[in-house]
Amino acid sequence: MVEVKVLREENLAAAERLYEASVRDNPQGFIQQLYLFPNIKTFIRQTERNGGMFAGVFENGQIVGMGGIVRKSDKEAEVCKLHVRKEFKGRSYGEKLLNYLERMARLKGFEKLRLHVTTSQRPAINLYRKSAFLPTGNEVYMTEIEGKIYEYDTLYMEKLFDIAFRLLQKEKNERGKDEF
């Protein structure tokens, strides 16, 4: 059984292991020195205190994906930390999770979602485009860590819910379907 639900305290240790493994599996997409960042459990708790949330995809009770929305303003949030364990990719779990996060963002009153993704993550970019996120910019993020320069080609995207709904409605009408 597959379900998407809000992460709870008892899920945070497993979410942390999933996050760390996912980052290690994509060295072109993420800074690998996780000790430079806040602990993911701390980040999740802080995000929730500030009006955002985190959810997980669970298969037979085991967390296999996670992601969150971070409140940026009363009307805008950022999709972040969207990860699916590599052995579970290709099963539409990322799509299920993103759809859930979008529903939660709407319920929280956000009108716009934004995100950034390294261009090495083609499947993620395809998912975001399929979900009506539009590119808004591209930039090479450069940082120096322990004397070494790292560069990450980063794509910025956003989705305005009202516009996205109208685009989906237009597509539905063109196809003549009753459902999305």
FENVEN-V459713 format. One record per residue. N is the residue number from 0. PSI is psi in whole degrees, -180 to 180 (999 if undefined). BURIAL is # if it has 24 or more other C-alpha atoms within 12 Angstrom, else .. Layout:
N_PSI_BURIAL / N_PSI_BURIAL
This chain:
0_136_. / 1_132_. / 2_152_. / 3_130_# / 4_164_# / 5_137_# / 6_139_# / 7_169_. / 8_-41_. / 9_-12_. / 10_-11_# / 11_-37_# / 12_-43_. / 13_-37_# / 14_-39_# / 15_-43_# / 16_-41_# / 17_-47_# / 18_-49_# / 19_-42_# / 20_-41_. / 21_-42_# / 22_-46_# / 23_-33_. / 24_-9_. / 25_72_. / 26_-23_. / 27_-15_. / 28_-17_# / 29_148_# / 30_128_# / 31_-16_. / 32_78_. / 33_-22_. / 34_-12_. / 35_-13_. / 36_162_. / 37_146_. / 38_138_. / 39_-35_# / 40_-43_# / 41_-42_. / 42_-43_# / 43_-47_# / 44_-44_. / 45_-41_. / 46_-43_# / 47_-41_. / 48_-30_. / 49_14_. / 50_7_# / 51_-165_# / 52_162_# / 53_145_# / 54_163_# / 55_154_# / 56_128_# / 57_132_# / 58_118_. / 59_42_. / 60_-6_. / 61_132_# / 62_127_# / 63_-7_# / 64_157_# / 65_160_# / 66_165_# / 67_171_# / 68_127_# / 69_125_# / 70_126_# / 71_-29_. / 72_-177_. / 73_-26_. / 74_-4_. / 75_140_# / 76_162_# / 77_131_# / 78_131_# / 79_160_# / 80_39_# / 81_111_# / 82_142_# / 83_134_# / 84_138_# / 85_-35_. / 86_-6_. / 87_3_. / 88_153_. / 89_7_. / 90_14_. / 91_18_. / 92_-37_# / 93_-40_# / 94_-45_# / 95_-43_# / 96_-46_# / 97_-42_# / 98_-41_# / 99_-46_# / 100_-39_# / 101_-43_# / 102_-44_# / 103_-39_# / 104_-42_# / 105_-44_# / 106_-31_. / 107_-2_# / 108_9_. / 109_142_# / 110_-16_# / 111_137_# / 112_140_# / 113_167_# / 114_167_# / 115_149_# / 116_139_# / 117_145_# / 118_-12_# / 119_-13_. / 120_66_# / 121_-45_. / 122_-37_. / 123_-44_# / 124_-43_# / 125_-40_. / 126_-47_# / 127_-41_# / 128_-43_# / 129_-31_. / 130_15_# / 131_22_# / 132_138_# / 133_141_# / 134_140_# / 135_-10_. / 136_169_. / 137_139_. / 138_146_. / 139_116_. / 140_122_. / 141_139_. / 142_152_. / 143_127_. / 144_121_. / 145_43_. / 146_2_. / 147_138_. / 148_131_. / 149_140_. / 150_135_. / 151_112_# / 152_117_. / 153_132_# / 154_132_# / 155_137_# / 156_159_# / 157_163_# / 158_123_# / 159_122_# / 160_-43_# / 161_-45_. / 162_-43_. / 163_-41_# / 164_-44_. / 165_-39_. / 166_-43_. / 167_-39_. / 168_-43_. / 169_-45_. / 170_-43_. / 171_-46_. / 172_-39_. / 173_-34_. / 174_-16_. / 175_23_. / 176_155_. / 177_-17_. / 178_160_. / 179_999_.
